[in-house]
Amino acid sequence: MASVFPEGLSLEGVGARSCWQWLAQNAGLAVPQEQFLEECAAHYIAHPEKIVPRPGAQEAFQFFAGLTLPQCAVSGGVRDQVDTNLGRSGVAAGMEFSISANDVEKSKPDPEPYLLARVALCQIHDWKNDPADGSGFLAIEDSMAGVLSARRAGLTTIFWSREPGETCPAADYSVHTPEELMKVCRTLMTPEPAAAAPKLPPKSPAP
């Protein structure tokens, strides 16, 4: 198996399938992939007290909902895990759909999850899916693996760090606090002012 990880990339935020691949290659993991995914999901669901929404996430979600912008979740977790997480976070009803490890063959940092999300959104809303134009799609991620996945799929990305001062050079924007996140979101969603009308040359004086 070819490695899916850039040198120096941690396992934080890495999709379950990609995580299994790394462990199988580098740590001697002998458990079949599907069993690994099932056991990870079972452990996650058995500890709902650990599913705590990040401060500021709800505000960002409500901000985009207030603009009637479609939102979806793109996760590297398995389906049961993703559904549990969204339910505990209180945003499940507002998501058009979610992408999980069950929906893809390759997970983050591979672009497949975000490419699938782009296609689905474009089909639902009859948008043109131009791979060269990511300006119409925004991903907010808290890991380098997630940022790489979104960037490789052509999305504009915001890296929302979990550690003070942490940055991600691959992201279009790096923020650290909920306030910084909302400032960038508002800036991106504010239409640019219309260009001033060009001044016409003065009319010639009447004869």
C-alpha positions in Angstrom: 0.0 0.0 0.0 1.3 3.4 -0.9 1.4 5.9 2.0 -1.3 8.5 2.1 0.5 10.7 4.7 2.7 13.7 3.9 5.9 13.5 6.1 5.3 14.9 9.6 1.5 14.6 9.5 0.0 13.5 12.8 -3.0 11.2 13.1 -5.2 13.9 14.5 -8.1 14.5 12.2 -7.1 11.6 9.9 -10.0 9.6 8.6 -10.7 6.2 10.1 -9.7 4.4 6.9 -6.5 6.3 6.4 -5.7 5.8 10.1 -6.2 2.1 9.8 -3.9 2.1 6.8 -1.1 4.0 8.7 -1.4 1.7 11.7 -1.3 -1.4 9.4 1.8 -0.1 7.7 3.7 1.3 10.6 2.5 -0.3 13.8 1.8 -3.9 12.8 -2.0 -3.6 13.2 -3.4 -7.0 12.1 -7.1 -6.2 12.6 -9.2 -6.2 9.4 -10.2 -2.7 8.4 -14.0 -3.1 8.8 -13.5 -4.6 12.3 -11.2 -1.7 13.2 -13.9 0.8 12.1 -16.6 -1.0 14.0 -14.6 -1.1 17.2 -13.7 2.5 17.0 -17.3 3.5 16.5 -18.4 1.3 19.3 -15.9 2.9 21.7 -16.9 6.4 20.6 -20.6 5.8 21.0 -20.1 4.1 24.4 -18.7 7.4 25.8 -21.2 10.1 24.8 -19.9 12.3 27.7 -16.8 12.9 25.7 -18.8 14.4 22.8 -18.7 18.1 23.8 -19.4 20.7 21.1 -16.5 23.1 20.7 -17.3 26.6 22.0 -18.0 28.8 19.0 -19.1 26.0 16.7 -22.8 26.6 17.2 -22.4 30.3 16.6 -20.6 29.6 13.3 -23.3 27.1 12.3 -26.1 29.5 13.1 -24.4 32.3 11.2 -24.3 30.4 8.0 -27.9 29.0 8.6 -29.0 32.7 9.0 -27.6 33.3 5.5 -29.6 30.3 4.2 -26.4 28.7 3.0 -26.5 24.9 2.7 -24.2 23.1 5.1 -23.0 19.6 5.3 -20.6 17.6 7.5 -17.5 15.9 6.1 -16.0 13.5 8.6 -13.5 10.7 8.7 -15.5 8.8 11.3 -17.9 5.9 10.5 -21.6 6.5 10.0 -22.8 5.7 13.6 -20.1 7.9 15.0 -20.9 10.8 12.7 -24.6 10.7 13.4 -24.1 10.5 17.1 -21.7 13.4 17.0 -24.0 15.6 15.0 -27.0 14.7 17.2 -25.1 15.6 20.4 -23.9 18.8 18.8 -27.5 19.9 18.0 -26.8 20.6 14.4 -28.0 17.4 12.7 -31.4 18.9 11.6 -29.6 21.8 9.9 -27.2 19.7 7.8 -28.3 18.8 4.3 -26.3 15.5 4.6 -23.0 14.2 6.0 -20.1 12.2 4.6 -18.6 9.5 6.7 -15.9 6.8 6.2 -18.7 4.4 5.1 -19.3 6.6 2.0 -15.7 6.6 0.6 -12.9 4.3 -0.1 -10.2 6.8 1.0 -10.6 9.2 3.9 -8.8 12.4 5.0 -6.2 13.6 4.1 -7.3 12.2 0.7 -9.7 14.6 -1.1 -12.3 12.0 -1.8 -14.7 13.0 1.1 -14.8 16.6 0.1 -15.0 15.8 -3.6 -18.0 13.7 -2.9 -19.6 16.5 -0.8 -19.0 19.0 -3.7 -20.7 16.7 -6.2 -23.6 16.1 -3.8 -24.2 19.8 -3.1 -24.0 20.7 -6.8 -26.5 18.0 -7.7 -28.9 19.1 -5.0 -28.8 22.8 -5.9 -28.1 22.5 -9.6 -24.8 24.3 -9.3 -22.0 24.1 -11.8 -19.1 22.1 -10.3 -16.0 23.8 -11.5 -13.0 22.0 -10.0 -10.8 25.1 -10.7 -13.1 27.4 -8.7 -13.3 26.8 -4.9 -14.6 30.2 -4.0 -18.1 28.9 -3.6 -17.2 26.2 -1.1 -15.8 26.8 2.4 -14.4 24.2 4.8 -13.7 24.8 8.5 -11.2 22.2 9.8 -9.3 21.7 13.1 -6.6 19.4 11.8 -3.9 19.4 9.0 -5.4 16.2 7.6 -8.8 17.9 7.2 -7.3 21.0 5.6 -5.3 19.0 3.1 -8.4 17.0 2.2 -10.4 20.1 1.6 -7.7 22.0 -0.2 -7.0 19.0 -2.5 -10.7 19.1 -3.4 -10.5 22.7 -4.3 -12.2 24.3 -1.3 -11.4 27.5 0.5 -10.2 26.4 4.0 -10.2 27.9 7.5 -7.9 26.1 10.0 -9.4 26.5 13.5 -6.5 25.5 15.8 -7.0 23.7 19.1 -3.7 25.0 20.5 -2.8 28.7 20.9 -0.5 29.8 18.2 -0.9 26.7 16.1 -1.1 27.4 12.4 -1.5 25.3 9.2 0.4 26.7 6.2 -1.8 24.7 3.8 -4.9 26.6 4.9 -6.2 29.8 3.4 -6.9 31.2 6.9 -5.7 30.2 10.4 -7.7 31.3 13.4 -7.4 30.4 17.1 -10.5 31.7 18.9 -14.2 31.7 18.2 -14.0 35.4 17.8 -11.3 35.1 15.1 -13.3 32.4 13.4 -16.4 34.5 13.2 -14.4 37.5 12.0 -13.1 35.6 9.1 -16.5 34.0 8.3 -18.2 37.4 8.3 -15.4 38.9 6.1 -15.8 36.1 3.6 -19.5 36.4 3.5 -19.6 40.2 3.1 -20.0 41.2 -0.5 -17.3 43.4 -1.9 -18.4 47.0 -2.5 -19.4 47.7 -6.1 -16.7 49.5 -8.1 -17.2 53.2 -8.4 -18.7 54.2 -11.7 -16.0 55.6 -14.1 -16.1 59.3 -14.5 -17.1 60.4 -17.9 -15.1 63.2 -19.7 -16.8 66.6 -19.4 -19.1 67.5 -22.2 -17.9 70.0 -24.7 -19.4 73.5 -24.2 -22.4 74.2 -26.4 -21.5 76.3 -29.4 
